[in-house]
Amino acid sequence: MLTGRKVRLRHIRGNTELAPLASDVNYDAGYQEFRRLPRPAKVMPGDHLVSECVYNSTGRMAITLGGLTIREEKCLAVTLYWPKANLSLCYSLPSLPTVLHSLGIEELYP
């Protein structure tokens, strides 16, 4: 699929959006690397980290589905953190009804 163009890891604390933890405006799925932050980021309990991706599917005739294989699109930001902490929630794949609702689709026909 390879429609991904940009990725950004947003950092939200309360009602305030802080500077992104990472950003790649020239994303290439074929060139993935580990990038060390210039300085450690402090993520506090209650903060939200949001992976935001931009895709370009203008040449497509069919819907592009998300997933974890090369046939699907994915938006990932892998992070390493210390010290060990329990994660409360991690959403990665929206449900099909959520996707359909966001697109305004009320019914699917075979």
Residue pairs with C-beta under 8 A, 6 or more apart in sequence:
1 64
1 70
1 71
1 72
1 73
2 29
2 30
2 70
3 55
3 56
3 57
3 60
3 64
3 73
4 27
4 29
4 53
4 54
4 55
4 73
4 74
4 75
5 26
5 27
5 54
5 55
5 56
6 23
6 24
6 25
6 26
6 27
6 53
6 54
7 22
7 23
7 24
7 27
7 51
7 52
7 53
7 54
7 75
7 76
7 77
8 20
8 22
8 23
8 24
8 51
8 52
8 53
9 20
9 21
9 22
9 23
9 49
9 50
9 51
9 52
9 77
9 79
10 17
10 20
10 21
10 48
10 49
10 50
10 51
10 52
11 17
11 18
11 19
11 20
11 21
11 41
11 43
11 47
11 48
11 49
12 18
12 47
12 48
12 49
12 50
13 44
13 46
13 47
13 48
14 46
21 37
21 41
21 49
21 79
22 35
22 37
22 77
27 53
43 49
43 81
49 77
49 79
51 75
51 76
51 77
52 75
53 75
55 64
55 73
57 64
64 72
64 73
65 72
65 73
66 72
66 73
66 74
66 75
66 93
66 94
66 99
67 73
67 74
67 93
68 74
76 92
94 102
100 106
100 108
